[in-house]
Amino acid sequence: MEELLGAWGVGVGDVRVVGEGTNNASYFVGDEFVLRVHRNSAAPDYEHAVLRALGGLSFAVPVPLVAEDGSTVVRRVVGGEMVTASLSRRIPGEHPRRGDVVRAEFCGDALAELDEALVELDPATLPPRHVWDGDLTKVHPRVADLDELVASLEGAERREQVARIFAVVQPARDLPQSIIHADFGPTNVLMEGTRVTAILDFEAAGPGYRAMDLAAGLWSFGHHAWPGATDAFRHGYLARLPLTDAEQHAVPDLQLLREATSLTHWYGRHLEGLTTAADITARADRLLELERGLQNDARES
């Protein structure tokens, strides 16, 4: 860690692992900083530009600190491997628990506040960002054939159900688009009591359907297993940022699209040797669980 932290003039001191994410790892450096090691091939230039452009929020975001060379991204050889890292100040708080009704509403409000700020950003002032058009065969460079993905799954019933969802999920919609967070969930929020202190992890941020943030939050904070938390999150979000009727009607389809995209991405990672077959099965089952929950919600409404 000394090779990395020295770029910011920060001593190693007490370094502790915060957590291992899908695409990065984070470490507390003493009680003041968080070191993030990025494992994607692309540098987090867009993410950093968005974070540095945001301001005036009631909560913090992990603004990257500028290293001594003037960059927010540092590349060093550590243990014979090229490592990409960034540093930000530690923000106090703890992650909310999925299903917590009270905190879900405050989190919904915070996401709406963030989306209000993101829509004000000028894309022309940000680095270029690839815009995905919703085609599942363009999610991961290793996955151009969805039939191959389906065939890799265990169990004829599971394969049939996933293939059916892939065939009907429709991304092309005339819905408002803006810059969105795109990965809002309890692990990317910090709170003290009922106050949101920070929203984290803008790695997936970029142009997308505005309603996708609400769709992701509903699934991550509650959904059918915790209907009270789902309703609370929805109320918190829509009370601050009312979406159109068309957007709200599209939320279930956007949730399915998001999970189908996740399954496709993870299968690509599996082909690269980064995930196991069990991980792919779990992602497929999560997609099917979501569909069952949405069907139950539709019958009860």
Sine and cosine of phi, psi and omega as CSV:
sin_phi,cos_phi,sin_psi,cos_psi,sin_omega,cos_omega
0.00,0.00,-0.40,0.91,-0.05,-1.00
-0.86,0.51,-0.63,0.78,0.00,-1.00
-0.88,0.47,-0.58,0.81,-0.03,-1.00
-0.98,0.18,-0.80,0.60,-0.11,-0.99
-0.91,0.41,-0.47,0.89,0.03,-1.00
-0.88,0.48,-0.40,0.92,0.01,-1.00
-0.91,0.41,-0.40,0.92,0.05,-1.00
-0.97,-0.25,0.07,1.00,-0.05,-1.00
0.94,0.34,0.46,0.89,-0.03,-1.00
-0.96,-0.28,0.74,-0.67,0.04,-1.00
-0.96,0.28,0.42,-0.91,-0.05,-1.00
-0.90,0.43,-0.82,0.57,0.03,-1.00
0.81,0.58,-0.68,-0.73,-0.04,-1.00
-1.00,-0.03,0.95,-0.31,0.00,-1.00
-0.93,-0.36,0.82,-0.57,-0.06,-1.00
-0.77,-0.64,0.65,-0.76,0.02,-1.00
-0.93,0.35,0.77,-0.64,0.10,-1.00
-1.00,0.04,-0.75,0.66,-0.01,-1.00
0.03,-1.00,0.39,-0.92,0.05,-1.00
-0.97,-0.23,0.93,-0.38,0.06,-1.00
-1.00,-0.03,0.00,-1.00,0.01,-1.00
-0.90,0.44,-0.65,0.76,-0.12,-0.99
-0.88,-0.47,0.01,1.00,0.00,-1.00
-0.34,-0.94,0.17,-0.99,0.08,-1.00
-0.77,-0.64,0.56,-0.83,-0.04,-1.00
-0.83,-0.56,0.52,-0.85,-0.03,-1.00
-0.68,-0.73,0.70,-0.71,0.20,-0.98
-0.97,0.25,0.71,-0.70,0.10,-0.99
-0.92,-0.39,0.99,-0.17,-0.16,-0.99
0.88,0.47,-0.59,-0.80,0.04,-1.00
-0.95,-0.32,0.15,0.99,-0.15,-0.99
-0.93,-0.36,-0.52,0.85,-0.14,-0.99
-0.80,-0.60,0.32,-0.95,0.17,-0.99
-0.81,-0.59,0.85,-0.53,0.06,-1.00
-0.99,-0.11,0.78,-0.63,-0.02,-1.00
-0.90,-0.44,0.83,-0.55,0.05,-1.00
-0.98,-0.20,0.90,-0.43,-0.08,-1.00
-1.00,0.03,0.74,-0.68,-0.04,-1.00
-0.94,-0.35,0.08,1.00,0.11,-0.99
-0.99,0.17,0.39,-0.92,0.01,-1.00
-0.95,0.32,-0.49,0.87,-0.03,-1.00
-1.00,-0.02,0.60,-0.80,0.05,-1.00
-0.95,0.31,0.45,-0.89,-0.06,-1.00
-0.99,0.14,0.69,0.72,-0.08,-1.00
-0.90,0.45,-0.70,0.71,-0.02,-1.00
-0.91,0.42,-0.74,0.67,0.02,-1.00
-0.82,0.57,-0.72,0.69,-0.03,-1.00
-0.91,0.41,-0.62,0.79,0.02,-1.00
-0.90,0.44,-0.65,0.76,0.03,-1.00
-0.90,0.43,-0.73,0.68,-0.03,-1.00
-0.88,0.48,-0.64,0.77,-0.03,-1.00
-0.97,0.25,-0.36,0.93,0.00,-1.00
-1.00,0.09,-0.39,0.92,-0.03,-1.00
-0.96,0.27,0.56,-0.83,0.03,-1.00
-0.21,-0.98,0.26,-0.96,0.05,-1.00
0.96,0.28,0.29,0.96,0.02,-1.00
-1.00,0.08,0.36,-0.93,0.02,-1.00
-0.99,0.16,-0.08,1.00,0.03,-1.00
-0.74,-0.67,0.19,-0.98,-0.01,-1.00
-1.00,-0.07,0.34,-0.94,0.21,-0.98
-0.79,-0.61,0.42,-0.91,-0.08,-1.00
-0.98,0.22,0.98,0.22,-0.01,-1.00
-0.91,0.42,0.81,-0.59,-0.03,-1.00
-0.94,0.35,0.66,-0.75,0.04,-1.00
-0.99,0.13,0.54,-0.84,-0.01,-1.00
-0.99,0.10,0.80,-0.60,0.02,-1.00
-0.97,0.26,0.10,-0.99,-0.07,-1.00
-0.90,0.43,-0.35,0.94,0.03,-1.00
-1.00,-0.01,0.09,1.00,0.04,-1.00
1.00,0.01,0.02,1.00,-0.02,-1.00
-0.97,-0.24,0.40,-0.92,0.10,-0.99
-1.00,-0.09,-0.07,1.00,-0.01,-1.00
-0.84,-0.54,0.76,-0.65,-0.02,-1.00
-0.88,-0.47,0.70,-0.72,0.06,-1.00
-0.85,-0.52,0.82,-0.58,0.00,-1.00
-0.61,-0.79,0.43,-0.90,0.11,-0.99
-1.00,0.07,0.88,-0.47,0.01,-1.00
-0.81,-0.58,0.87,-0.50,-0.02,-1.00
0.87,0.49,0.57,0.82,0.02,-1.00
0.98,0.18,0.13,0.99,-0.05,-1.00
-0.79,-0.61,0.66,-0.75,0.04,-1.00
-0.96,0.29,0.82,-0.58,-0.07,-1.00
-0.87,-0.49,0.67,-0.74,0.07,-1.00
-0.94,-0.33,0.77,-0.64,-0.10,-1.00
-0.60,-0.80,0.33,-0.94,0.11,-0.99
-0.60,-0.80,0.28,-0.96,-0.08,-1.00
-0.73,-0.69,0.66,-0.76,0.08,-1.00
-0.65,-0.76,0.22,-0.98,0.05,-1.00
-0.98,0.19,0.57,-0.82,0.01,-1.00
-0.94,0.33,0.68,-0.73,0.00,-1.00
-0.93,-0.36,0.76,-0.65,-0.05,-1.00
-0.94,0.35,0.44,-0.90,0.07,-1.00
0.68,-0.73,0.12,-0.99,0.04,-1.00
-0.73,-0.68,0.35,-0.94,-0.01,-1.00
-0.97,0.26,0.67,-0.75,0.10,-1.00
-0.94,0.34,0.30,-0.95,0.01,-1.00
-0.99,-0.12,0.69,-0.72,0.06,-1.00
-0.87,0.50,0.73,-0.68,0.00,-1.00
0.99,-0.11,-0.10,1.00,0.02,-1.00
-0.97,0.26,0.95,-0.30,-0.12,-0.99
-0.88,0.47,-0.73,0.68,-0.08,-1.00
-0.90,0.43,-0.75,0.66,-0.04,-1.00
-0.94,0.34,-0.50,0.87,0.00,-1.00
-0.86,0.51,-0.65,0.76,-0.01,-1.00
-0.90,0.43,-0.67,0.74,0.01,-1.00
-0.92,0.39,-0.56,0.83,0.04,-1.00
-0.93,0.36,-0.63,0.78,0.07,-1.00
-0.87,0.49,-0.67,0.74,0.03,-1.00
-0.89,0.45,-0.67,0.74,-0.02,-1.00
-0.91,0.41,-0.64,0.77,0.03,-1.00
-0.90,0.44,-0.66,0.75,0.04,-1.00
-0.89,0.46,-0.64,0.77,0.05,-1.00
-0.88,0.47,-0.68,0.73,0.04,-1.00
-0.89,0.46,-0.70,0.71,-0.01,-1.00
-0.90,0.44,-0.56,0.83,0.08,-1.00
-0.89,0.46,-0.62,0.79,0.00,-1.00
-0.96,0.27,-0.63,0.78,-0.03,-1.00
-0.90,0.43,-0.59,0.81,-0.03,-1.00
-0.92,0.39,-0.34,0.94,0.00,-1.00
-0.99,0.11,-0.21,0.98,-0.01,-1.00
-0.95,0.31,0.63,-0.78,0.01,-1.00
-1.00,0.00,0.92,-0.38,-0.01,-1.00
-0.83,0.56,-0.45,0.89,-0.02,-1.00
-0.92,0.38,-0.34,0.94,0.00,-1.00
-1.00,-0.02,-0.02,1.00,-0.04,-1.00
-0.96,-0.30,0.38,-0.93,0.06,-1.00
-0.88,0.48,0.35,-0.94,0.05,-1.00
-0.85,0.52,0.59,-0.81,-0.01,-1.00
-0.69,-0.73,0.80,-0.59,0.06,-1.00
-0.89,0.45,0.75,-0.66,0.02,-1.00
-0.97,-0.26,0.91,-0.41,0.01,-1.00
-0.97,0.23,0.71,-0.70,-0.08,-1.00
-1.00,-0.05,0.13,0.99,0.04,-1.00
1.00,-0.09,-0.06,1.00,0.01,-1.00
-0.97,0.24,0.89,-0.46,-0.05,-1.00
-0.91,0.42,-0.36,0.93,0.03,-1.00
-0.98,0.18,-0.01,1.00,0.03,-1.00
-0.90,-0.43,0.25,0.97,-0.02,-1.00
-0.96,0.27,-0.68,0.73,-0.05,-1.00
-0.68,-0.73,0.69,-0.72,-0.06,-1.00
-0.88,0.48,-0.34,0.94,0.00,-1.00
-1.00,0.00,-0.12,0.99,-0.09,-1.00
-0.86,-0.51,1.00,0.03,0.06,-1.00
-0.98,-0.21,-0.18,0.98,-0.06,-1.00
-0.79,-0.61,0.96,-0.29,-0.02,-1.00
-0.93,0.36,-0.44,0.90,0.04,-1.00
-0.88,0.47,-0.58,0.82,0.04,-1.00
-0.90,0.43,-0.66,0.75,0.04,-1.00
-0.87,0.49,-0.76,0.64,-0.04,-1.00
-0.87,0.50,-0.68,0.73,-0.03,-1.00
-0.90,0.44,-0.40,0.91,-0.02,-1.00
-0.98,0.20,-0.24,0.97,-0.06,-1.00
-0.98,0.21,0.54,-0.84,0.04,-1.00
-0.99,0.14,0.66,-0.76,0.10,-0.99
1.00,-0.01,0.82,-0.58,-0.04,-1.00
-0.88,0.47,-0.64,0.77,-0.02,-1.00
-0.91,0.42,-0.68,0.73,0.02,-1.00
-0.89,0.46,-0.70,0.72,0.00,-1.00
-0.88,0.48,-0.68,0.73,-0.02,-1.00
-0.90,0.44,-0.69,0.73,-0.05,-1.00
-0.93,0.37,-0.67,0.74,0.01,-1.00
-0.92,0.40,-0.66,0.75,0.02,-1.00
-0.87,0.49,-0.62,0.78,0.01,-1.00
-0.90,0.43,-0.68,0.74,0.02,-1.00
-0.91,0.42,-0.70,0.71,0.02,-1.00
-0.84,0.54,-0.57,0.82,-0.07,-1.00
-0.96,0.27,-0.45,0.89,-0.12,-0.99
-0.95,-0.30,-0.32,0.95,-0.03,-1.00
-0.90,0.43,0.78,-0.62,-0.12,-0.99
-0.85,-0.53,0.94,-0.34,-0.03,-1.00
-0.99,0.11,-0.43,0.90,-0.13,-0.99
-0.97,0.25,0.93,-0.36,-0.02,-1.00
-0.61,-0.79,0.45,-0.89,0.09,-1.00
-1.00,-0.01,0.95,0.31,-0.04,-1.00
-0.88,-0.47,0.49,-0.87,0.05,-1.00
-0.85,0.53,0.66,-0.75,0.03,-1.00
-0.85,-0.53,0.48,-0.88,0.04,-1.00
-0.29,-0.96,-0.04,-1.00,0.16,-0.99
-0.96,0.27,0.74,-0.67,-0.02,-1.00
-0.78,-0.63,0.29,-0.96,0.05,-1.00
-0.95,0.32,-0.72,0.69,0.15,-0.99
0.97,0.25,0.03,1.00,0.02,-1.00
-0.46,-0.89,0.75,0.66,-0.11,-0.99
-1.00,0.07,0.87,-0.50,0.02,-1.00
-0.38,-0.92,0.12,-0.99,-0.07,-1.00
-0.82,0.57,-0.57,0.82,-0.02,-1.00
-0.96,0.28,-0.18,0.98,0.02,-1.00
-0.95,-0.32,0.34,0.94,0.04,-1.00
-0.76,-0.64,0.62,-0.79,0.15,-0.99
-0.87,-0.49,0.63,-0.78,-0.03,-1.00
-0.66,-0.75,0.45,-0.89,0.22,-0.97
-0.84,-0.55,0.95,-0.31,-0.14,-0.99
0.91,0.41,-0.83,-0.56,0.03,-1.00
-0.98,-0.19,0.13,0.99,-0.01,-1.00
-0.99,-0.12,0.81,-0.59,0.09,-1.00
-0.97,0.25,0.86,-0.51,0.00,-1.00
-0.99,-0.10,-0.41,0.91,-0.03,-1.00
-0.31,-0.95,0.51,-0.86,0.26,-0.97
-0.90,-0.43,0.77,-0.64,-0.15,-0.99
-0.91,-0.41,0.09,-1.00,0.21,-0.98
0.82,0.57,0.99,0.15,0.03,-1.00
-0.99,-0.14,0.37,0.93,-0.07,-1.00
-0.86,0.51,-0.60,0.80,-0.04,-1.00
-1.00,-0.01,-0.02,1.00,-0.06,-1.00
-0.87,0.49,0.58,-0.81,0.02,-1.00
0.26,-0.97,-0.03,-1.00,0.00,-1.00
-0.88,0.48,0.67,-0.74,0.02,-1.00
-0.10,-1.00,-0.01,-1.00,0.06,-1.00
-0.92,0.40,0.79,-0.62,-0.02,-1.00
-0.84,0.55,-0.63,0.77,-0.06,-1.00
-0.95,0.32,-0.19,0.98,-0.01,-1.00
-0.91,0.42,-0.54,0.84,0.03,-1.00
-0.90,0.45,-0.69,0.73,0.06,-1.00
-0.89,0.45,-0.68,0.73,0.00,-1.00
-0.86,0.52,-0.71,0.71,0.00,-1.00
-0.91,0.41,-0.66,0.75,-0.02,-1.00
-0.91,0.41,-0.64,0.77,0.00,-1.00
-0.88,0.48,-0.67,0.74,0.01,-1.00
-0.94,0.35,-0.66,0.75,-0.11,-0.99
-0.97,0.25,-0.51,0.86,-0.07,-1.00
-0.99,-0.15,-0.33,0.94,-0.02,-1.00
-0.38,-0.92,-0.99,0.12,-0.12,-0.99
0.88,0.48,-0.38,-0.93,-0.23,-0.97
-0.91,0.41,-0.43,0.90,-0.01,-1.00
-0.94,0.34,-0.47,0.88,0.01,-1.00
-0.72,-0.70,0.96,0.28,-0.09,-1.00
-0.86,0.51,-0.53,0.85,0.02,-1.00
-0.90,0.44,-0.67,0.75,0.01,-1.00
-0.94,0.35,-0.59,0.81,0.05,-1.00
-0.88,0.48,-0.75,0.66,0.00,-1.00
-0.89,0.45,-0.63,0.78,-0.01,-1.00
-0.92,0.40,-0.68,0.73,0.01,-1.00
-0.89,0.45,-0.71,0.71,0.00,-1.00
-0.87,0.50,-0.69,0.72,-0.02,-1.00
-0.90,0.44,-0.69,0.72,0.00,-1.00
-0.87,0.49,-0.64,0.77,-0.02,-1.00
-0.95,0.30,-0.79,0.62,-0.13,-0.99
-0.95,0.31,-0.41,0.91,0.05,-1.00
-0.91,0.42,-0.52,0.86,0.02,-1.00
-1.00,-0.05,-0.64,0.77,-0.09,-1.00
-0.75,-0.66,1.00,0.09,0.01,-1.00
-0.90,0.44,0.79,-0.62,0.08,-1.00
-1.00,-0.06,0.29,-0.96,0.04,-1.00
-0.94,0.34,0.30,-0.95,0.05,-1.00
-0.86,0.50,-0.63,0.78,0.00,-1.00
-0.89,0.45,-0.65,0.76,0.02,-1.00
-0.91,0.42,-0.72,0.70,-0.01,-1.00
-0.91,0.42,-0.60,0.80,0.04,-1.00
-0.91,0.41,-0.50,0.86,-0.05,-1.00
-0.99,0.13,-0.20,0.98,-0.11,-0.99
-0.82,0.58,-0.73,0.68,0.02,-1.00
-0.85,0.52,-0.66,0.75,0.03,-1.00
-0.92,0.40,-0.59,0.80,0.03,-1.00
-0.92,0.38,-0.57,0.82,0.06,-1.00
-0.90,0.44,-0.70,0.72,0.04,-1.00
-0.89,0.46,-0.68,0.74,0.01,-1.00
-0.87,0.49,-0.67,0.74,-0.01,-1.00
-0.89,0.46,-0.69,0.72,-0.01,-1.00
-0.95,0.32,-0.58,0.81,0.07,-1.00
-0.90,0.43,-0.63,0.78,0.04,-1.00
-0.90,0.43,-0.68,0.73,0.01,-1.00
-0.87,0.48,-0.71,0.71,0.02,-1.00
-0.87,0.50,-0.70,0.72,-0.01,-1.00
-0.90,0.44,-0.69,0.73,0.01,-1.00
-0.89,0.46,-0.69,0.72,-0.02,-1.00
-0.92,0.38,-0.54,0.84,0.06,-1.00
-0.91,0.41,-0.63,0.78,0.08,-1.00
-0.87,0.49,-0.66,0.75,0.06,-1.00
-0.89,0.45,-0.58,0.81,0.04,-1.00
-0.89,0.45,-0.67,0.75,0.03,-1.00
-0.90,0.44,-0.42,0.91,0.05,-1.00
-1.00,0.04,0.01,1.00,0.01,-1.00
0.99,0.15,0.32,0.95,-0.07,-1.00
-0.99,-0.17,-0.21,0.98,0.03,-1.00
-0.65,-0.76,0.24,-0.97,-0.03,-1.00
-0.99,-0.16,0.22,-0.98,0.09,-1.00
-0.89,0.46,-0.54,0.84,0.04,-1.00
-0.91,0.43,-0.59,0.81,0.06,-1.00
-0.88,0.47,-0.64,0.77,-0.02,-1.00
-0.93,0.37,-0.66,0.75,0.06,-1.00
-0.87,0.50,-0.69,0.73,0.00,-1.00
-0.89,0.45,-0.64,0.77,0.02,-1.00
-0.92,0.39,-0.65,0.76,0.04,-1.00
-0.90,0.44,-0.67,0.74,0.01,-1.00
-0.92,0.39,-0.54,0.84,0.05,-1.00
-0.91,0.41,-0.63,0.78,0.06,-1.00
-0.89,0.46,-0.69,0.72,-0.01,-1.00
-0.93,0.36,-0.59,0.81,0.06,-1.00
-0.89,0.45,-0.67,0.74,0.03,-1.00
-0.87,0.48,-0.71,0.70,-0.01,-1.00
-0.87,0.49,-0.68,0.73,0.02,-1.00
-0.88,0.47,-0.66,0.75,0.01,-1.00
-0.91,0.42,-0.64,0.77,0.03,-1.00
-0.91,0.41,-0.61,0.79,0.05,-1.00
-0.91,0.41,-0.65,0.76,0.04,-1.00
-0.90,0.44,-0.67,0.74,0.02,-1.00
-0.88,0.48,-0.65,0.76,-0.02,-1.00
-0.91,0.41,-0.61,0.79,0.00,-1.00
-0.94,0.34,-0.53,0.85,-0.07,-1.00
-1.00,0.09,-0.28,0.96,-0.05,-1.00
-1.00,0.10,0.00,0.00,0.00,0.00
